[in-house]
């Protein structure tokens, strides 16, 4: 016999006046004499279920009285429209079956410290705020992939275990790989996705990536998810245009489909509504001038010498000057990855850009035009102190039908933080991995 419900909270409006069964968990319960009100959540939403003592058996009423927070149950009853109810509908219950008891549920409706909540992350994700955050995360992921698919991109999965570094050698997680020496958890899928680009023209990879930086900032995870498109024959300018279309499409879809979740989160959506192309563009040099002119406005955003990378306070200051995401382009080549194409007019800077979100959320995308000349790429690999033999397969992509090409990577969690307005990245992923956090 199936235990599946005949309806869900999300679709309950289509069953007005009908008898349905719902299955879920007790979010809250109140009693008023001969009435019991159960807030039932089923993952798609929450609905108030009303038990009137004269309409149910004594055993059913007793089961309802004994329910505790997060107990699982099935209820059967009639759907009734009620403008006062959340969602506009209630369920008049005739039958109730306890599926799984929940004695002494540890997360009570009161304040808990963040360490306690992180230790109970496996339960914390049931709360309304965390539920809304992770719903938006799922929407961001779906929107990103579906938009790329609609633009003719092919998903091209890349390995998590790699033999070489892609973003420098100082932040790698290493493991022994049988008799072949060391393997590393991937910092990015980009080198491999370039091989897919040469096969399909437009591709993207999506999956977990790993950085072994000993950082404790609210913007850092050691394991995070990234989506990385790559396009053949695309210039730096083409790359920026693609990024702003991509980000805007994601944000507008979240506004359209996850408005209720954004409301639960208390998100001011006016800044999101302005996220439409074109995005402003400034150079690294112009950003340095802006930082110098705004000295003291943002704590920690002190003026920098040319050639230094920006910290979080600098990114906050730069982005605060704009009402939508802003590109900072043409960074010094020496502080960027070895594969970035130098500006032919000014070789000391790279044809690259970071996309900074407003409201202090910092970089959500990094991208560049890639070096497509084999001789230049070989020189850069050597200059960066990397073992040329490890990159022979990557060099082959420049030896056999090389073309100018560009791509970028968007960190899912950073994008979710900005879109939802949450200030700590640990809430933008179901189970965050940080410097001092690997449980649960």
C-alpha angles and dihedrals in degrees: 000000000000121000093195115125120242093227142016131224090246092058099034093112090069090062102054110155093011131111113245140165122233129190127200147093136302108257093174140343135200131181128209110179107282093004128081121190117200122189100212121194121192101176094264095068145309128275134181113243115198124204117193110194095225091054098055138049120267090248092053092049091049091051089052092050090053095052117119133193113298096007109148121234148157120231131189123199150114123295113234129184114234121169090203093059123089105261091014098267139085133190119232100211124222099164134025129187123190109221103174128005121224110201118183096359103202100220104070123183093269139085116298127182117253093244090056091048093048090050086054096040090131087065099030090068087071092066118103096247096047090043090054093047093052092045089056090047090055090049092050091052094047092045093049095051096040093049092051091046090052090053093056099263120147120217107239114187117217131201124270092203111062137174096218143041121253103181102033132298102258099080105044129130106220131199135175111261108204109270095334098083126237127002125188135213106248118263089193139348092227102108091051095042087058087065088054090049090057089053102041106018096228120040142148137197126209128191149094120314130189136218121182095203113142093230128145099185121130089245097056133092126169089214119036139153123249135183114208123189121190126190131195119228090014121138129207089266091051089051094055092048091051092049096052092048090048096049093043092051091051094048094046091050092051090050090051100043106026102041092125092053092049088051091052088052092050091236118174099224098190093094090049091051088059091056096109130121140304101057118197118259128208131171126242088250091053090048091055089052091049091051091050092049093049096046112158096016094103119032111246095016095116121164114276132211117243110276098036120115122236123258126213094272091053092050090048091052094047095048093046089070092066137059095220137025114308131207118226105195141183102036120183106284092225093067095047134073121290095246098062118116114243118233105260090216093049114016095189089073128059129230091246140116142195118213110220120201119220126246094051098295095125129198117009097162135031121187147150148175106267128232107260099177111095096211093050093046090051091052091050093050090053093044090054091054094245124145106258092205090063091059102048092111089051090049089054089067086065095042098055115052099328118191135180107269141170141195147159144206127230118199107223096208095051091049091049091049091055097042093048096038094234115149102211124062092211088078094053095070129050096238113015121209112208138158093280100020127082099129131116 
